[in-house]
Amino acid sequence: MRKPFSERMDRMTAINAHSMTDTYELANGVKIPVIGFGTWQSSPEDAYQSVKWALDAGYRHIDTAATYDNEQAVGRAIRDAGVPRDQLFVTTKLWNEQRNSYDDVLRAFQDSLTRLGLDYIDLYLIHWPEPAAHHQDWQHLNAETWRAMEHIFHLGKARAIGVSNFLPKHLKALAKTAKTAPMVNQIFLNPYSPQPDVVQYNRDHGMLNEAYSPLGTGELLKSETVAAVAKKHGKSPAQVLIRWSLEQGFLPLPKSVHQDYIKANADVFDFELDADDHQQLAAMAGKGRQRQDPTTFDFSKPIPFLH
Ligand SMILES: NC(=O)c1ccc[n+]([C@@H]2O[C@H](COP(=O)([O-])OP(=O)(O)OC[C@H]3O[C@@H](n4cnc5c(N)ncnc54)[C@H](OP(=O)(O)O)[C@@H]3O)[C@@H](O)[C@H]2O)c1
């Protein structure tokens, strides 16, 4: 008999991952490469160049979003790199203002496909659970959005569907009408913000935890604790943070626009963190930047940690 999803996922930690082409298995059986390449805040020029470098370095999983304004460049890089489509995993996300109705979602999805120049997406995510204009009726909005996502999934236009920045309260509300459960929840996850409550909820409900900002958008690279662990293993702080994420059973999405960092961030399969390292990194919880609260997060203002 097939083992329950949470058990299968717990087994598939970094201990079993030996390369960038190793995969986690989503609840519907779709395989997803264990490290994804981030593109938030990459200009179209940087996104094009960095995705090409990433594909050269062996990444096979690219994470973008409609709101990053670089889907076209990402699509061009994918085509120019010449990696066969069935060996690639491409994620994009539905933005807040593009899902006021069921039909809006179908349109936004088609627009993303067109910009990317693809005829299907591997993973399509709802980017945030509570757009500002819908603070009063986010439950209804999410139910309608999800109905459209399920339609896209059943057409085979997205091989998997999921959410991002959802808390258990948003997932519980969604479960009241969803016919297909989300397969992924992409959240802010790193040693400062390990979010054990959300992680466990996701696992218990068949969702893979994708770790965005695995380096804390750079903030964690300044940590003395991370530097000490890195020194002990002869690795860099970024490599320790990516390795930590894998050893938690998360799927990290490191971003860089520098070729040497992109290559180095993929070189995380030749060492293991020990119990003492994990203890040191666990003690960092709550000390640095934490997740944005989806209920109060104001997208119209500059994000506080990015001056
Ligand atoms: N779903 C969501 O709401 C959401 C939100 C945020 C992020 N994400 C996804 O997660 C991805 C990663 O998160 P993030 O962009 O916040 O940042 P991150 O990956 O945590 O950190 C990126 C920062 O670290 C630097 N860096 C990367 N590798 C390095 C290395 N080896 N040595 C030194 N510095 C290094 C990068 O510099 P350079 O770029 O200058 O090289 C950049 O400043 C995003 O790009 C996006 O795809 C999703």
The ligand as an ORCA input file, in Angstrom:
! r2SCAN-3c Opt
* xyz 0 1
  N       5.638     33.816     -2.679
  C       6.107     34.959     -2.219
  O       5.376     35.822     -1.710
  C       7.578     35.208     -2.313
  C       8.137     36.271     -1.605
  C       9.514     36.448     -1.679
  C      10.294     35.581     -2.440
  N       9.709     34.578     -3.160
  C      10.526     33.665     -4.025
  O      11.661     33.188     -3.290
  C      12.854     33.596     -3.958
  C      14.005     33.829     -2.974
  O      13.688     34.776     -1.998
  P      14.358     36.228     -1.954
  O      14.433     36.770     -3.330
  O      13.630     36.985     -0.914
  O      15.833     36.050     -1.451
  P      16.892     34.984     -0.935
  O      17.089     33.907     -1.930
  O      16.559     34.644      0.469
  O      18.180     35.935     -0.921
  C      18.588     36.595     -2.094
  C      19.671     37.601     -1.729
  O      20.849     36.917     -1.299
  C      21.925     37.232     -2.169
  N      22.680     35.989     -2.412
  C      22.223     34.855     -3.012
  N      23.164     33.901     -2.988
  C      24.250     34.436     -2.380
  C      25.535     33.935     -2.066
  N      25.887     32.677     -2.378
  N      26.419     34.761     -1.438
  C      26.054     36.032     -1.104
  N      24.849     36.568     -1.375
  C      23.944     35.773     -2.013
  C      21.300     37.751     -3.446
  O      22.212     38.645     -4.058
  P      22.301     38.883     -5.647
  O      20.939     38.672     -6.226
  O      22.777     40.299     -5.743
  O      23.284     37.911     -6.177
  C      20.066     38.460     -2.908
  O      20.412     39.741     -2.394
  C      12.409     34.846     -4.714
  O      13.343     35.274     -5.675
  C      11.069     34.398     -5.237
  O      11.231     33.553     -6.360
  C       8.369     34.373     -3.085
*
